Amino acid sequence: MSASRPRTTGGIPPKPDGLSLTRWWWVRHAPVREDEGLIYGQKDLNCDCSDTVVFNAVARILPRDAVWYASNLKRTHQTAAAIWAAGFPAPATMVHERAFAEQDLGEWQGRNRAAFFASRPAAIASYWFAPAEERAPGGESFADLSARVCAAIDRLNVIHRGRDIVVSSHGGPIKAAIAHALGLPASGGFAFTIDNCSVTRLDHLHGADHSGWRVPMINQQPWIADPSHAAMHQPAGPEAASPGKIG
């Protein structure tokens, strides 16, 4: 290989000269066990951070010199704390950003999850509660969620240009962020599965007269490198693919 030829890593081309690269590392919070089969949305429930293998693996792939954000809901704070407990150097601060909270499901929150989905028509390729434009009574639509998430991303891309940004968040905001990066409507995010503790990386490149996104990874689960642990996390049956565990 010529010494002057730029090298690539993992199929990702190097950053062109004259562009700033802002890397977003989205981590979905750990599983919620105390929901009792009920829809929780923005209810402030705890999550289960007991799986040290998972958090050790996540801690190994996140960048050390990063700006940290989380939603205002404690399950994202607990998840971040579990990553730090796994040996990751804790940041000096972590901003609690309400724009990165899960969808406010209004009057749907507290309803039995299985009964709710049984009462609604099946939607092909949509792992969510309702079509993107349908607003939950007393709450918001997924399109509403997408608007607030995208506005915050655009704002923080300016504030933290050229930095790494780690966000401990929820399935809905991460789906919205992916759709934003790909130039899709809000509903486009529904096509993506985002598992608990998974890592999604979205890179924003900015130049003097243009900017754009590239997508290195979605729903990465670094713990699957351990085959015995991966087997423990395989879906137990069709119900494991249910859209109900959202938050």
Secondary structure, 3 states (H helix, E strand, C coil): CCCCCCCCECCECCCCCCCEEEEEEEEECCCCCCCCCECCCCCCCCCCCCCHHHHHHHHHHCCCCEEEEECCCHHHHHHHHHHHHCCCCCCCCCEECHHHCCCCCHHHCCCEHHHHHHCCCCCCCCCCCCCCCCCCCCCCCHHHHHHHHHHHHHHHHHHCCCCEEEEEECHHHHHHHHHHHHCCCHHHHHHCCCCCCCEEEEEEEECCCCEEEEEEEEEECHHHHCHHHHHHCCCCCHHHHCCCCCC
